[in-house]
Amino acid sequence: MRILSVTAQKPDSTGSGVYLTEVVRELGREGYVQAVLAGVYREDEVRLPGGVDFFPVYFRSEELPFAIPGMSDKMPYESTVYSTMDDRMVRVYMEVFRRKIKEAVESFHPDLILCHHLYLVTALVRDCAREIPVYGFCHNTDLRQMKKHD
């Protein structure tokens, strides 16, 4: 079975990121073929288990010139608070993630997608990969972010 894990944040710098990485590690021990799609900075040294394909979405880049939006208002790295994102930032964020999700699905061919945080990117995954089962992990910080928006 081929499993794609998705997070809009760094896959190794927060509780949910460590959780994602450990799930990937354990599923790898069970013989599953895996890939991870995550939001990172170009200078980040992403540490995933060997043999895991990586689909990075680069922030502080030409396409996404702002910091990674975090599920907590205070993250252990430079971040953008979701509630401060303007319409243009949200539009670009959605466009870039939509494109990267489609790329990952078309090239990796997952049988299953695991999304971390029930928020914007999980909704995009469901929209972009309707024929693939999608499971979402709620880490609760996503619920707090939703309460802050109209």
ZADO-1210 file (C-alpha; in nm, 4 decimals, padded with zeros to 6 digits):
<atoms>
<atom x="00.0000" y="00.0000" z="00.0000" code="MET" pos="1"/>
<atom x="00.1181" y="00.3509" z="-00.0858" code="ARG" pos="2"/>
<atom x="00.0491" y="00.6205" z="00.1750" code="ILE" pos="3"/>
<atom x="00.0843" y="00.9977" z="00.1322" code="LEU" pos="4"/>
<atom x="00.1044" y="01.1996" z="00.4559" code="SER" pos="5"/>
<atom x="00.0197" y="01.5695" z="00.4283" code="VAL" pos="6"/>
<atom x="00.0793" y="01.8654" z="00.6583" code="THR" pos="7"/>
<atom x="00.0896" y="02.2364" z="00.5810" code="ALA" pos="8"/>
<atom x="00.3622" y="02.2821" z="00.8415" code="GLN" pos="9"/>
<atom x="00.7113" y="02.1493" z="00.9005" code="LYS" pos="10"/>
<atom x="00.7086" y="01.7723" z="00.9446" code="PRO" pos="11"/>
<atom x="00.9477" y="01.7688" z="01.2394" code="ASP" pos="12"/>
<atom x="00.9330" y="02.0891" z="01.4458" code="SER" pos="13"/>
<atom x="00.6070" y="02.0720" z="01.6432" code="THR" pos="14"/>
<atom x="00.4061" y="01.8083" z="01.8258" code="GLY" pos="15"/>
<atom x="00.1961" y="01.7327" z="01.5194" code="SER" pos="16"/>
<atom x="00.5057" y="01.7249" z="01.2985" code="GLY" pos="17"/>
<atom x="00.6828" y="01.4810" z="01.5285" code="VAL" pos="18"/>
<atom x="00.3624" y="01.2742" z="01.5353" code="TYR" pos="19"/>
<atom x="00.3523" y="01.2680" z="01.1534" code="LEU" pos="20"/>
<atom x="00.7180" y="01.1645" z="01.1320" code="THR" pos="21"/>
<atom x="00.6738" y="00.8871" z="01.3891" code="GLU" pos="22"/>
<atom x="00.3633" y="00.7533" z="01.2115" code="VAL" pos="23"/>
<atom x="00.5661" y="00.7503" z="00.8875" code="VAL" pos="24"/>
<atom x="00.8515" y="00.5708" z="01.0651" code="ARG" pos="25"/>
<atom x="00.6240" y="00.3011" z="01.2103" code="GLU" pos="26"/>
<atom x="00.4329" y="00.2485" z="00.8855" code="LEU" pos="27"/>
<atom x="00.7688" y="00.2133" z="00.7096" code="GLY" pos="28"/>
<atom x="00.8654" y="-00.0633" z="00.9514" code="ARG" pos="29"/>
<atom x="00.5452" y="-00.2392" z="00.8483" code="GLU" pos="30"/>
<atom x="00.6517" y="-00.2220" z="00.4839" code="GLY" pos="31"/>
<atom x="00.4308" y="00.0582" z="00.3514" code="TYR" pos="32"/>
<atom x="00.5664" y="00.2754" z="00.0681" code="VAL" pos="33"/>
<atom x="00.5317" y="00.6402" z="00.1688" code="GLN" pos="34"/>
<atom x="00.5619" y="01.0029" z="00.0728" code="ALA" pos="35"/>
<atom x="00.5221" y="01.3248" z="00.2696" code="VAL" pos="36"/>
<atom x="00.3961" y="01.6620" z="00.1462" code="LEU" pos="37"/>
<atom x="00.4770" y="01.9471" z="00.3863" code="ALA" pos="38"/>
<atom x="00.5337" y="02.3201" z="00.4173" code="GLY" pos="39"/>
<atom x="00.8997" y="02.4068" z="00.4778" code="VAL" pos="40"/>
<atom x="01.1681" y="02.6679" z="00.4138" code="TYR" pos="41"/>
<atom x="01.4331" y="02.5978" z="00.1498" code="ARG" pos="42"/>
<atom x="01.7063" y="02.6040" z="00.4126" code="GLU" pos="43"/>
<atom x="01.5337" y="02.3441" z="00.6319" code="ASP" pos="44"/>
<atom x="01.6999" y="02.0080" z="00.6756" code="GLU" pos="45"/>
<atom x="01.3974" y="01.7795" z="00.6672" code="VAL" pos="46"/>
<atom x="01.4611" y="01.4504" z="00.8465" code="ARG" pos="47"/>
<atom x="01.2282" y="01.1787" z="00.7286" code="LEU" pos="48"/>
<atom x="01.2910" y="00.8046" z="00.7438" code="PRO" pos="49"/>
<atom x="01.4896" y="00.6627" z="00.4523" code="GLY" pos="50"/>
<atom x="01.3016" y="00.5757" z="00.1367" code="GLY" pos="51"/>
<atom x="01.0232" y="00.8293" z="00.1939" code="VAL" pos="52"/>
<atom x="00.9525" y="01.0569" z="-00.1033" code="ASP" pos="53"/>
<atom x="00.9203" y="01.4253" z="-00.0151" code="PHE" pos="54"/>
<atom x="00.7031" y="01.6890" z="-00.1820" code="PHE" pos="55"/>
<atom x="00.8006" y="02.0249" z="-00.0299" code="PRO" pos="56"/>
<atom x="00.5912" y="02.3405" z="-00.0453" code="VAL" pos="57"/>
<atom x="00.8403" y="02.6227" z="00.0006" code="TYR" pos="58"/>
<atom x="00.7488" y="02.9289" z="00.2048" code="PHE" pos="59"/>
<atom x="00.9468" y="03.2542" z="00.2036" code="ARG" pos="60"/>
<atom x="00.9833" y="03.1836" z="-00.1667" code="SER" pos="61"/>
<atom x="00.8848" y="03.3604" z="-00.4873" code="GLU" pos="62"/>
<atom x="00.5487" y="03.1782" z="-00.4925" code="GLU" pos="63"/>
<atom x="00.4792" y="03.1967" z="-00.1185" code="LEU" pos="64"/>
<atom x="00.6671" y="03.5036" z="00.0081" code="PRO" pos="65"/>
<atom x="00.5373" y="03.4782" z="00.3658" code="PHE" pos="66"/>
<atom x="00.6255" y="03.2545" z="00.6599" code="ALA" pos="67"/>
<atom x="00.4619" y="02.9146" z="00.7135" code="ILE" pos="68"/>
<atom x="00.1177" y="02.9573" z="00.8708" code="PRO" pos="69"/>
<atom x="00.1110" y="02.7760" z="01.2029" code="GLY" pos="70"/>
<atom x="-00.1692" y="02.5985" z="01.3820" code="MET" pos="71"/>
<atom x="-00.0624" y="02.7747" z="01.7003" code="SER" pos="72"/>
<atom x="-00.0274" y="03.1502" z="01.7120" code="ASP" pos="73"/>
<atom x="00.3226" y="03.1039" z="01.8521" code="LYS" pos="74"/>
<atom x="00.5314" y="02.8429" z="01.6742" code="MET" pos="75"/>
<atom x="00.8898" y="02.7262" z="01.7453" code="PRO" pos="76"/>
<atom x="00.9947" y="02.8819" z="01.4128" code="TYR" pos="77"/>
<atom x="00.9102" y="03.1948" z="01.2146" code="GLU" pos="78"/>
<atom x="00.5436" y="03.1704" z="01.1210" code="SER" pos="79"/>
<atom x="00.2343" y="03.3519" z="00.9999" code="THR" pos="80"/>
<atom x="-00.0815" y="03.3530" z="01.2109" code="VAL" pos="81"/>
<atom x="-00.3706" y="03.2281" z="00.9958" code="TYR" pos="82"/>
<atom x="-00.6029" y="03.5047" z="01.1151" code="SER" pos="83"/>
<atom x="-00.3615" y="03.7686" z="00.9808" code="THR" pos="84"/>
<atom x="-00.3609" y="03.6286" z="00.6266" code="MET" pos="85"/>
<atom x="-00.5264" y="03.8575" z="00.3723" code="ASP" pos="86"/>
<atom x="-00.7300" y="03.7381" z="00.0723" code="ASP" pos="87"/>
<atom x="-00.4282" y="03.7401" z="-00.1591" code="ARG" pos="88"/>
<atom x="-00.2200" y="03.5302" z="00.0810" code="MET" pos="89"/>
<atom x="-00.5004" y="03.2755" z="00.1192" code="VAL" pos="90"/>
<atom x="-00.5543" y="03.2597" z="-00.2576" code="ARG" pos="91"/>
<atom x="-00.1846" y="03.2009" z="-00.3327" code="VAL" pos="92"/>
<atom x="-00.1543" y="02.9519" z="-00.0460" code="TYR" pos="93"/>
<atom x="-00.4475" y="02.7515" z="-00.1814" code="MET" pos="94"/>
<atom x="-00.3193" y="02.7651" z="-00.5416" code="GLU" pos="95"/>
<atom x="00.0302" y="02.6460" z="-00.4522" code="VAL" pos="96"/>
<atom x="-00.0896" y="02.3670" z="-00.2245" code="PHE" pos="97"/>
<atom x="-00.3503" y="02.2556" z="-00.4795" code="ARG" pos="98"/>
<atom x="-00.0801" y="02.2302" z="-00.7472" code="ARG" pos="99"/>
<atom x="00.1590" y="02.0397" z="-00.5174" code="LYS" pos="100"/>
<atom x="-00.1149" y="01.8004" z="-00.4005" code="ILE" pos="101"/>
<atom x="-00.2027" y="01.7205" z="-00.7617" code="LYS" pos="102"/>
<atom x="00.1659" y="01.6668" z="-00.8416" code="GLU" pos="103"/>
<atom x="00.2091" y="01.4308" z="-00.5467" code="ALA" pos="104"/>
<atom x="-00.1052" y="01.2332" z="-00.6318" code="VAL" pos="105"/>
<atom x="-00.0139" y="01.2053" z="-01.0011" code="GLU" pos="106"/>
<atom x="00.3481" y="01.1024" z="-00.9453" code="SER" pos="107"/>
<atom x="00.3253" y="00.8978" z="-00.6229" code="PHE" pos="108"/>
<atom x="-00.0138" y="00.7305" z="-00.6845" code="HIS" pos="109"/>
<atom x="-00.1172" y="00.6900" z="-00.3192" code="PRO" pos="110"/>
<atom x="-00.3756" y="00.4334" z="-00.2140" code="ASP" pos="111"/>
<atom x="-00.4441" y="00.6310" z="00.1037" code="LEU" pos="112"/>
<atom x="-00.3835" y="00.9890" z="00.2191" code="ILE" pos="113"/>
<atom x="-00.3280" y="01.0865" z="00.5839" code="LEU" pos="114"/>
<atom x="-00.3789" y="01.4582" z="00.6547" code="CYS" pos="115"/>
<atom x="-00.2671" y="01.6348" z="00.9693" code="HIS" pos="116"/>
<atom x="-00.4928" y="01.9164" z="01.0951" code="HIS" pos="117"/>
<atom x="-00.8509" y="01.9517" z="00.9797" code="LEU" pos="118"/>
<atom x="-00.7985" y="02.2815" z="00.8048" code="TYR" pos="119"/>
<atom x="-00.7401" y="02.4365" z="00.4618" code="LEU" pos="120"/>
<atom x="-00.4965" y="02.1843" z="00.3175" code="VAL" pos="121"/>
<atom x="-00.7044" y="01.8851" z="00.4282" code="THR" pos="122"/>
<atom x="-01.0026" y="02.0369" z="00.2458" code="ALA" pos="123"/>
<atom x="-00.7854" y="02.0804" z="-00.0645" code="LEU" pos="124"/>
<atom x="-00.6683" y="01.7195" z="-00.0484" code="VAL" pos="125"/>
<atom x="-01.0283" y="01.6003" z="-00.0347" code="ARG" pos="126"/>
<atom x="-01.1093" y="01.8177" z="-00.3363" code="ASP" pos="127"/>
<atom x="-00.8019" y="01.7141" z="-00.5387" code="CYS" pos="128"/>
<atom x="-00.8112" y="01.3423" z="-00.4628" code="ALA" pos="129"/>
<atom x="-01.1781" y="01.2457" z="-00.4471" code="ARG" pos="130"/>
<atom x="-01.1124" y="00.8884" z="-00.5589" code="GLU" pos="131"/>
<atom x="-00.8560" y="00.8203" z="-00.2820" code="ILE" pos="132"/>
<atom x="-00.9541" y="00.7553" z="00.0821" code="PRO" pos="133"/>
<atom x="-00.8474" y="01.0498" z="00.3011" code="VAL" pos="134"/>
<atom x="-00.8145" y="01.0305" z="00.6790" code="TYR" pos="135"/>
<atom x="-00.7599" y="01.3396" z="00.8913" code="GLY" pos="136"/>
<atom x="-00.5787" y="01.3655" z="01.2214" code="PHE" pos="137"/>
<atom x="-00.7165" y="01.6401" z="01.4427" code="CYS" pos="138"/>
<atom x="-00.4458" y="01.7756" z="01.6715" code="HIS" pos="139"/>
<atom x="-00.6940" y="02.0244" z="01.8291" code="ASN" pos="140"/>
<atom x="-00.4907" y="02.3357" z="01.7467" code="THR" pos="141"/>
<atom x="-00.6720" y="02.3339" z="01.4123" code="ASP" pos="142"/>
<atom x="-01.0044" y="02.3694" z="01.5949" code="LEU" pos="143"/>
<atom x="-00.8697" y="02.6697" z="01.7847" code="ARG" pos="144"/>
<atom x="-00.7675" y="02.8344" z="01.4552" code="GLN" pos="145"/>
<atom x="-01.1144" y="02.7758" z="01.3077" code="MET" pos="146"/>
<atom x="-01.2746" y="02.9568" z="01.6013" code="LYS" pos="147"/>
<atom x="-01.0698" y="03.2666" z="01.5187" code="LYS" pos="148"/>
<atom x="-01.2184" y="03.3050" z="01.1699" code="HIS" pos="149"/>
<atom x="-01.5563" y="03.4210" z="01.0485" code="ASP" pos="150"/>
</atoms>
